Amino acid sequence: MQIGIVGLGRMGANIARRLMRDGHAVVGYDAVPDTRVEGAASAADLAALVKALAPPRVVWVMVPAGKITETAIETLGGLLSSGDTIIDGGNAYYKDDVRRAKALAAKGIAYVDVGTSGGVWGLERGYCMMIGGDKAVVERLDPIFSTLAPGAGDIAVTPNRERRDPRVTRGYMHCGPAGAGHFVKMVHNGIEYGLMQAYAEGFDIMRGRNSDTLAEDERFDINVADVAEVWRRGSVVASWLLDLTAIALSESETLEEFSGKVGDSGEGRWTIQAAVDEAVAAPVITAAVFARFRSRSDNTFGEKMLSAMRRQFGGHLESIVPSHKAKDPDK
């Protein structure tokens, strides 16, 4: 199939490469001048990209969620024709998908949202995709999704799936109407936050076991890089995230080059909001998101208040700024 790709960053460029490797024709455009992908036709702007595509056109938008995506889709909506399709493969908010799909449908333009997981490894591993949109449109675009998906690989087939959708065993799924794909991907990323936080806390506990604040016979100098590696092999906590953890620790066991300030791209917050809307308890995901907020400051006001209260009731003199030396509570 022929497809236009808007956004030739790491994921967009690799999506283009994977598609071309399987015989698809790609026309690419990026807002950064002279950004190109070898083998793909290049467009100077969105109007040129649309002109280079044969109807019915398919344009995959792969740019950061927010205003950039909004502007790109709005502009494409004014350039494309009835029967064409816009795919948003970024991490958009599912409510935005619902709104965009309605607006584009009035022009006869189909809208498909694709939650795409695979990151910079997707070129070789493939992308797990969670797709929202009209069933007929999604099925028409199947050659694209089939190429991008990782395939069944050597993962054992789950028993009793004979009558279920075979596409999911190859790594992609039609989740429902517009918005459903990004909704499932949003929850996926919320779960990812929780898993990452659990790994981070567990490895921190192991690394801290050699502290001189502990009884000497209870101190263990644990090689956390080796723990990550052994857990990859037969452990119930094995996962791709653990694989990536093992890679990071093999390169730097102390991780000294990292600041420890962790960002969040929105999906965790949106997952929590969905849980509130549905009155579903999500304490692990919520705590993981809040932990990321906490990571961005050295000491919060709340932590200072905890220290202040400990000083008042128990005389605990901890983390006092030198120029504000506390008085001894017993004098």
N, C-alpha and C positions, 0 to 999 in steps of 0.2 A: 504494500500500500504506500501511497504518498502521504506525507505528514509534515506540517510545519511545527517547529519547536521554538517557542519564545523563552529565552533565558538559557544561555549556554555556560552556566556555571558548572561546578563539579558534577552535580547530578544530571542537569540538563544535557551537558555534553556527553556524558556516559550513556544516557538514554538514547541519544542520537547515534552513538557508535554501536550500541547493541542492536538497534533497529537496522542500521545499514549492514551490519555483519550478516544479518539474516535476509538481506535482499530488499528491504524497504527503502524508499527514496525520501530523503530528508531535506527540507529547506529550513535553514536556521536564521534566527535573528537575536541579537543581544544589544542592550542599550549602550554597552561599552564598545566604542568604535574598534573596528578591526578584530573583534572576537569571532573566531571561526572554528569550525570542526572539520578536520581533513575528510574529504569525501562528500561533504554535504554542500548543497548549493547555499549561497549566502544572500540575504536580503538586507538592504540598507535601512529599511524601516518596516513597520507593520503593514503599511499599504502595499509595499513591494512584495512582502511575504505572501499576502493574500493573492496578489496578482500572479504570483509564480505557481500557485496551486491550482490543480484542475478540480472543478466541481464533481461531486460534493466534497467540499474542503473539510479537512480535519486539522485543527490547530491545538497543540498541547502547550499549555502555559506552565512554565516551571520557574517561577520567580518567588521571592519571599512573600509570605502572607501579609496582608494589610493594604496600604494605599497603592503600592506598586502593582499588586495583582488586580486590585479594583480598577485602576486606570487602564491596564492592559486589556482586561476583559470588556470594559466599557468601549474602548476604542475598537476592538475587534468586532464587537456587536454592531458597530456602525459601518464596518467594512465588509462583513460577510453577508451571505445571502441565505434565503430560505433553503433548507436542506443541508446546510453546513453544520459542523459540530465544533464546539469549544470544549476542551478537556482541561480541567485544573488539576495538576498533579502535585501541587504544593500542600502546605498544611493549613488550609483555609478553615475558618469557623463554619460549621455545618449550617448554621442559620443564614449565613451569607450565601451559601450554595442554593438554599431554597429560594431566596429572594432573586438571585441571578437567573436561576432556571426559569422562573415565572416571567421575568422581564424578557429574556431571550426567546422564550416560547411564543410570545406575542409577535415576534418577527419570523417565526418558523425556524429558528436556530436551536439546535439541540445543545444541552449542557450536561456534561458528565464530570463528576468529581471522583478523583482517584487518590485515595490515601496510599502513599507510596513509601514502603519501608525497605531499606537496603543500603542507604547512604552511599559513601564513596566506594563501597565494595560491590555495588550493584552490577557494574559492567561484567564482571566475571561470575558472580554468584547469582545474579538475577534479582528482581524486585518482587517482594510480596506486595500485592495490590488489593485494596479494598475499594470496590467500585460502586458508585451511586449514579442512577440515571435510568432513562427509559429502557426497558428490556430489549426492544428491537434494535435500538441504537447501539447498546452495549454488545449485542451479538454481532452486529455488523462490524464492529471494531475489534472483534475477537483476534484477528491475526496480529494486531499490535500488542494486545495484552499477552497473547500466547508467547510471542517472541521475548517480551520483557520479563516474563515470569521465570522463576528458577527451574521449574520442572519438578518432576517427582523425585529425581535423584535417587539416593540410596536409603531414604527414610522409609521405614516399614509402614505399610498401609494399615490404617486403623481398622479393626474388625467391624463387620456389619455395615459397611459403607456402600454396598453394592447398588443401592437404589438412590444414592445421594449424588449431588452435583460433582462430576469428576474433575471440574476445573480447580476446585479447592485443593485437591491433592497435588496439583501442579503449581500452586502458589498464588492463585488469584480468585476473587470471589465477587459476584454481583450481590451486593448487600441489600439493595432496594432502590427506591426512587432517589432523585437528586437530594444530596445532603447525607444520605445513609452511609456512603463510602467514607466521607471525612468524619462522620460521627464515630464509626467503628475505629478509624485510625486515631481519633482523639482519645478514645478509651485505651487503645493499644499503648499510646504514649504515656497516659496516666499510669498504667500498670508498669511501664518501663521505668518511670520515676521511682515507684515503690521498690522494684527489683534492684535498681542501681543503689538506692539508699540502703537496702538490706545488706548488699555486698559491701558497700563502703563502711558501714558500721561494724560488720563482722570482722573485716580485715583490720580495721582500726583497733578493735578489741584484742586481736591476736598480736598485733605489732606492739601494743602497749603492755604486753604481759611481762616484758623485761624491765619494767620500771623499778627504780630503787626505792619507791614508796611501798613496795610489796615485800612480804616476808621473803628472805633469800631463797628458802627451799620451795617457794611457790612461783619463782620467776622462771619463765621459759623464753629462750631466745629463738623464736619461731621464724623460719625462712618463709615469708608470706608468698614469695614468688613460686616456691616449690609447692606450697599449699594450693595455690591457684591451678598449678599444672596437674597435681594429683587429683584434684576435684573434677577436672575435665574428663576423667577416665573412670566411668562407672558410677559417679556420685549422682544422687538424686537432685543436686542443685546445679548440675552441669547445664550450660546454655551458651548461646553465642556471646552474650554479655560477659560470661565468665571467660570465654576464649579471648575476648578483647582485653579483659582484665589481666589475663596471663601474659599477653603480649606486652602490655604497658609495664608490668612489674618486671618482666625479663629485661626490658630496656633500662629501667630505673627503679630499683626496689624501694628507694626512699621517696621518689616522686618530688624531689626538691625543686624541680623546674616549674612546678605548677603552683599557682597562687592559692588554690583552694576555693576561690570565689566562683560559684557555679551559676550559670545563667539558666533561664527557662524561656522557651519559645511560645508559651501560651497554652499548649494543649493540656497541661496539668491543671491549670486554673479552670479551663473550660470543662474538664472532666468533673472537677469538684462542683462547679455550678450546675452541671447536669445532675449530679447526685443530689444536690439541694432541691432542684426542681422536682425530682422523682421521690424525694424523701428516702433515699438509699444511703445507708451508712457507708462511708469510705474513709475510715480513719488512717489507714496506711498511706494511701495516695495523698491525702491532705497533709499528713505529717511530712511526707517526702517533699512536697512543694514548699512548705514552710521552712524546711531545713535548707532549701536552696536560697530562700530569702535571707535566712540567718547567715549563710556563708559569705555574704557580701559586705559584712561589717565586722570590725574587730571586736567591738563591744557595744551591745545595744543598751538603750536606756533601761529596758527591763532588767538586763543583767546587772547593770549598775545599781538598780533598785534592790535586787536580791542581795547584793553585797552590802548595801546600806542597812537593810533589815537585819542581816546576819551580824553586822557590827553592833546594832542597837540592842539586840536581845542576847548576844553571846560574846561580844567583844572580839569577833573574828576580824582581824585586820588583813584583808586580802585585796590585792590589786589597787592599792591606794596611790593616786598620783602624788609624786614626791612633794610638790608645792602645796598639797592639801593633806598634810600629815594628821592623822586622827588622834584625838585625845584618848588616853587610856580610860576606859569606862569605869575602872575601879578607883579613879582618883577624882 
